[in-house]
Protein backbone atom coordinates (compact mmCIF):
# COMPACT_ATOMS: atom_id res chain seq x y z
CA UNK A 1 0.00 0.00 0.00
CA UNK A 2 2.58 2.58 1.11
CA UNK A 3 6.03 2.77 -0.41
CA UNK A 4 9.03 4.46 1.19
CA UNK A 5 8.42 7.72 -0.68
CA UNK A 6 4.80 7.95 0.49
CA UNK A 7 5.88 7.17 4.04
CA UNK A 8 8.52 9.94 3.94
CA UNK A 9 5.98 12.41 2.52
CA UNK A 10 3.49 11.45 5.22
CA UNK A 11 6.08 12.00 7.96
CA UNK A 12 7.18 15.33 6.46
CA UNK A 13 3.56 16.50 6.28
CA UNK A 14 3.00 15.56 9.92
CA UNK A 15 6.14 17.41 10.99
CA UNK A 16 4.95 20.51 9.12
CA UNK A 17 1.50 20.26 10.76
CA UNK A 18 3.06 19.91 14.19
CA UNK A 19 5.27 22.94 13.56
CA UNK A 20 2.27 24.93 12.37
CA UNK A 21 0.28 24.02 15.48
CA UNK A 22 3.27 24.92 17.67
CA UNK A 23 3.64 28.28 15.91
CA UNK A 24 -0.07 29.02 16.37
CA UNK A 25 0.14 28.23 20.09
CA UNK A 26 3.34 30.26 20.53
CA UNK A 27 1.89 33.23 18.67
CA UNK A 28 -1.18 33.16 20.93
CA UNK A 29 0.99 32.94 24.04
CA UNK A 30 3.20 35.74 22.75
CA UNK A 31 0.17 37.99 22.19
CA UNK A 32 -1.08 37.37 25.72
CA UNK A 33 2.41 37.93 27.16
CA UNK A 34 2.77 41.23 25.30
CA UNK A 35 -0.64 42.23 26.58
CA UNK A 36 0.44 41.44 30.15
CA UNK A 37 3.64 43.49 29.81
CA UNK A 38 1.74 46.39 28.31
CA UNK A 39 -0.83 46.22 31.10
CA UNK A 40 1.89 46.11 33.77
CA UNK A 41 3.65 49.11 32.22
CA UNK A 42 0.39 51.07 32.05
CA UNK A 43 -0.56 50.16 35.63
CA UNK A 44 2.81 51.31 36.95
CA UNK A 45 2.48 54.61 35.10
CA UNK A 46 -1.08 55.08 36.36
CA UNK A 47 -0.07 54.27 39.94
CA UNK A 48 2.71 56.85 39.78
CA UNK A 49 0.25 59.46 38.53
CA UNK A 50 -2.28 58.50 41.21
CA UNK A 51 0.35 58.72 43.93
CA UNK A 52 1.32 62.18 42.70
CA UNK A 53 -2.32 63.28 42.63
CA UNK A 54 -2.94 61.94 46.16
CA UNK A 55 0.20 63.69 47.40
CA UNK A 56 -1.01 66.97 45.89
CA UNK A 57 -4.51 66.71 47.42
CA UNK A 58 -4.96 69.40 50.06
CA UNK A 59 -8.31 68.41 51.56
CA UNK A 60 -10.81 65.60 51.97
CA UNK A 61 -12.88 67.25 49.24
CA UNK A 62 -9.91 67.00 46.85
CA UNK A 63 -9.51 63.30 47.71
CA UNK A 64 -13.23 62.64 47.09
CA UNK A 65 -13.04 64.33 43.70
CA UNK A 66 -9.88 62.42 42.88
CA UNK A 67 -11.59 59.12 43.75
CA UNK A 68 -14.49 59.92 41.38
CA UNK A 69 -12.19 60.80 38.50
CA UNK A 70 -10.05 57.69 39.01
CA UNK A 71 -12.94 55.21 39.04
CA UNK A 72 -14.50 56.37 35.78
CA UNK A 73 -11.74 55.40 33.32
CA UNK A 74 -11.06 52.14 35.16
CA UNK A 75 -14.31 50.61 33.93
CA UNK A 76 -13.56 51.48 30.32
CA UNK A 77 -10.02 50.19 30.61
CA UNK A 78 -11.22 46.94 32.15
CA UNK A 79 -13.68 46.43 29.30
CA UNK A 80 -11.01 47.15 26.70
CA UNK A 81 -8.63 44.74 28.40
CA UNK A 82 -11.27 42.01 28.55
CA UNK A 83 -12.10 42.55 24.89
CA UNK A 84 -8.42 42.43 23.90
CA UNK A 85 -7.82 39.20 25.83
CA UNK A 86 -10.97 37.69 24.34
CA UNK A 87 -9.91 38.71 20.81
CA UNK A 88 -6.43 37.23 21.27
CA UNK A 89 -7.82 33.95 22.58
CA UNK A 90 -10.50 33.89 19.89
CA UNK A 91 -7.95 34.45 17.11
CA UNK A 92 -5.78 31.63 18.41
CA UNK A 93 -8.82 29.34 18.64
CA UNK A 94 -9.82 30.21 15.07
CA UNK A 95 -6.36 29.34 13.79
CA UNK A 96 -6.43 26.00 15.61
CA UNK A 97 -9.93 25.30 14.30
CA UNK A 98 -8.74 26.09 10.78
CA UNK A 99 -5.86 23.64 11.16
CA UNK A 100 -8.16 20.91 12.48
CA UNK A 101 -10.62 21.52 9.67
CA UNK A 102 -7.82 21.22 7.11
CA UNK A 103 -6.77 17.94 8.72
CA UNK A 104 -10.28 16.54 8.58
CA UNK A 105 -10.62 17.52 4.93
CA UNK A 106 -7.22 16.03 4.08
CA UNK A 107 -8.05 12.81 5.92
CA UNK A 108 -11.32 12.49 4.05
CA UNK A 109 -9.61 13.22 0.73
CA UNK A 110 -7.02 10.54 1.45
CA UNK A 111 -9.74 8.12 2.48
CA UNK A 112 -11.59 8.71 -0.78
CA UNK A 113 -8.35 8.24 -2.74
CA UNK A 114 -7.73 4.97 -0.90
CA UNK A 115 -11.26 3.83 -1.71
CA UNK A 116 -10.70 4.67 -5.38
CA UNK A 117 -7.47 2.69 -5.27
CA UNK A 118 -9.34 -0.25 -3.72
CA UNK A 119 -11.90 -0.15 -6.54
CA UNK A 120 -9.09 -0.13 -9.10
CA UNK A 121 -7.51 -3.17 -7.48
CA UNK A 122 -10.76 -5.05 -6.87
CA UNK A 123 -13.42 -3.90 -9.34
CA UNK A 124 -15.98 -6.33 -7.95
CA UNK A 125 -16.18 -4.29 -4.72
CA UNK A 126 -17.17 -1.11 -6.59
CA UNK A 127 -20.69 -0.95 -5.18
CA UNK A 128 -19.52 -1.27 -1.57
CA UNK A 129 -16.84 1.36 -2.10
CA UNK A 130 -19.39 3.65 -3.74
CA UNK A 131 -21.58 3.37 -0.63
CA UNK A 132 -18.57 4.12 1.60
CA UNK A 133 -17.67 7.16 -0.52
CA UNK A 134 -21.25 8.40 -0.19
CA UNK A 135 -21.06 8.01 3.58
CA UNK A 136 -17.77 9.94 3.74
CA UNK A 137 -19.09 12.73 1.53
CA UNK A 138 -22.28 12.98 3.60
CA UNK A 139 -20.21 13.09 6.78
CA UNK A 140 -18.07 15.87 5.27
CA UNK A 141 -21.14 17.90 4.43
CA UNK A 142 -22.60 17.38 7.90
CA UNK A 143 -19.26 18.29 9.52
CA UNK A 144 -19.01 21.50 7.50
CA UNK A 145 -22.55 22.53 8.38
CA UNK A 146 -22.07 21.69 12.04
CA UNK A 147 -18.73 23.51 12.19
CA UNK A 148 -20.16 26.67 10.58
CA UNK A 149 -23.17 26.62 12.89
CA UNK A 150 -20.98 26.15 15.97
CA UNK A 151 -18.76 29.05 14.91
CA UNK A 152 -21.79 31.31 14.39
CA UNK A 153 -23.28 30.35 17.75
CA UNK A 154 -19.95 30.87 19.50
CA UNK A 155 -19.52 34.27 17.89
CA UNK A 156 -23.07 35.32 18.78
CA UNK A 157 -22.67 34.22 22.39
CA UNK A 158 -19.35 36.06 22.69
CA UNK A 159 -20.80 39.23 21.19
CA UNK A 160 -23.84 39.06 23.47
CA UNK A 161 -21.64 38.48 26.54
CA UNK A 162 -19.37 41.41 25.72
CA UNK A 163 -22.40 43.64 25.09
CA UNK A 164 -24.01 42.60 28.39
CA UNK A 165 -20.79 43.22 30.32
CA UNK A 166 -20.38 46.63 28.69
CA UNK A 167 -23.97 47.58 29.49
CA UNK A 168 -23.60 46.46 33.10
CA UNK A 169 -20.27 48.26 33.53
CA UNK A 170 -21.63 51.46 31.99
CA UNK A 171 -24.67 51.29 34.26
CA UNK A 172 -22.42 50.77 37.29
CA UNK A 173 -20.18 53.65 36.24
CA UNK A 174 -23.12 56.01 35.77
CA UNK A 175 -24.53 54.92 39.14
CA UNK A 176 -21.20 55.80 40.75
CA UNK A 177 -21.16 59.18 39.03
CA UNK A 178 -24.60 60.06 40.34
CA UNK A 179 -23.79 58.83 43.87
N, C-alpha and C positions, 0 to 999 in steps of 0.2 A: 504494500500500500504506500508507505512512505519510503523515499530513497534518502540518501545522505544529504543531498542538496535541499530537499524539502524540510528535512529535520533542522538543518542549519538556518534556513529562512524562518522557520517557526520559532526557533530560539532567539534569533535576532529580533524578530517582531515583538516577542515577549519582553525582551530587554528594553526595547524602545518604549513599550507601553508602561513598563515599570518606571523608567526614567521620567516619562511624561507625568505619571501620577505623582511621583516624588516632587517634581518641579511645581506641580499645581499645589501640593500641600505646603511646600516651602514658600511659595509666593503668598499664599494665604496667611501663613504664620508671620512672614516678613511684614505684610500689610498691618496685621494686628500689633506687631512689635513697634513699628513706626508710629502707629496711632498712640500706643502707650507712652512712648518717649515724647511725642508731641504734647500729649495731655499732661505729663509730668512737668515738662518745661513751662507750659501755660499756667499750671497750678502754682508753681514756684513764683512765677512773675506776678500772678494775681495776689498771692499771699504777701509778697513784698509790698505791693501797692496797698493792700488792706492794712497791713501793719503801719505803713506810713500814714494812712488816713486816720487810723485809730489814734496814733500818737499825736496827730494834729488836732484831734477833737478837743474842744475846750469846755464842753458842757454835756450833760445827759441828753439834752435836746439834739446836739450835734451827733451823738452816738446813735440815737433813735433814727435820725434821718439817714445816717450812714448804713444802718442795718436794713432799712427799706430799700435803699439804692443797691445794696449788695445782693439782696435776695432775688430781685427781678431778673437780672441777666443769667442767674444760675439755672433757672428753669429752662430757658432757651438753650443754654449750653449743654445741659443734660440731654435734652431732646436731640440736639444735633449729634452729640456723642453716640447716643443710642442708635440713631439712624445710620451713622457712619459704621459702627460696629456691625449692625445688621446687614448693611450693604456689602461690607467686606466678606462676612460669612456667607451671604447669599451668592456672591460672585464665585467664591471658592466652591460652593455646593453645585452651582450651575456647571462649572468646568468639570467637576467630578462626574456629574450626571451625563454630561456630553461624552466623556470618555467611556462610561459604562454603556451608554446607548450605542456608541460606535462598536464596542466589543460584542454586544448582542447582535447587531446587524452583521458584523463580520462572521461571527459564529454561525448564524443562520445561512449566510451566503456559502460558507464552507460546507455546511451540512447539505445544502442543496447541490453543491458541486459533487460531493461524495455520493449522493443519491443518483445523480446523473451518471457518474462513473460506474456505479453498481448496475444501472440499467444497461450500460454499454457492455459490461462484462457478462451479465446474465439477462438477456432480453426477455426471458420468460417471466421475470419478476416485475415487468414494467407497470402493471396495474397496481401492485402493492406499493411500488415506489411513487407512483403518481398520487396515490392516496396520502402517503407520507408527506410528499411535497405540498399537497393541499393543506394538510394540517399545519405544517411549518409556516406557510404563507398566511394562513388564518391567524395563527398565533402572533406572527409579526404585526399584522394589522391591529389585532387586539392590543398588543403591547404598545404600539404607537399611540393609539387612541387613549389608552389608560395613562400613559406617560404624559401626554399633552393635557389631559384633564387634571391629573395630579399637580402639574406645574401651575395651571391656571388657578386651581383651588388654593394652593400654597401661596401664590402671589396675592390673591384676593384676601386671604386671611392675614397675611403680613401687612398689607395696605390698611386693612380695617383696624388691626391692632395698633399700628403707628398712629392712625388718625384718632383712635379712641384715647391713646396716651397723650397725644398733643392737646386734644380737647380738655381732658382732665387736668393737665398741667396748666393750661391757659386759664381754666376756671379757678384753680387753686391760686395762681399768681394774681388774678384780678381780685380774688377774695382777700388776699394779703394786702393788696394795695388799698382796698376800701377799709380795712381794719385799722 
